[in-house]
Amino acid sequence: MPRQRHLIVSLAALVLLAGMPSAHANVGIFVGHTTIDRSGYGSVTTAGLRANLLRIPAGVASFSLDAEASTTIDRGSAPGGREWDYRSAGVYGSARTPGPIYGIARVGMARNRFAVDGDSTTRTQTGYGLGVGASVRILRLEVTANRFGSSGNLDRVTWITASLSF
């Protein structure tokens, strides 16, 4: 039940944020492939919601404040026959180059939770990412590779996402 509660609260927050006054806000869904720098751990699959808020066009790029939340939909293997999962909720500053095919750079902070069979570690981590996107009218498809640094007991996390937004 905690996973469903996390996703419902995150969805409600993103819907409220998307309703804020901004002529250029986008809301979307994404699927991610997440790995950690820890020997013997397989990857997990995550799904989440992303809202691009407060977009400001500035010639060579448009800048936005992005909020997102995700949870594991397919757990990864861990040593000893155990399983692990990953949750994240964060805020990022993003820059997108102009055009129907564009580049993306992002930096921000997220509250990340790593759990192995219920034993969890939660840390706030800084992250950065690069990606590419394509837009057709109001639809956008973006693929980004994100990296969170090591923090306490939470090792480096690599998170590759594909998102569809409108």
Secondary structure, 3 states (H helix, E strand, C coil): CHHHHHHHHHHHHHHHHHCCCCCCCEEEEEEEEEEECCCCCCCEEEEEEEEEEEEEECCCCEEEEEEEEEEEEECEEEHHHEEEEEEEEEEEEEEECCCCEEEEEEEEEEEEEEEECCEEEEEEEEEEEEEEEEEECCEEEEEEEEEECCECCECCEEEEEEEEEC
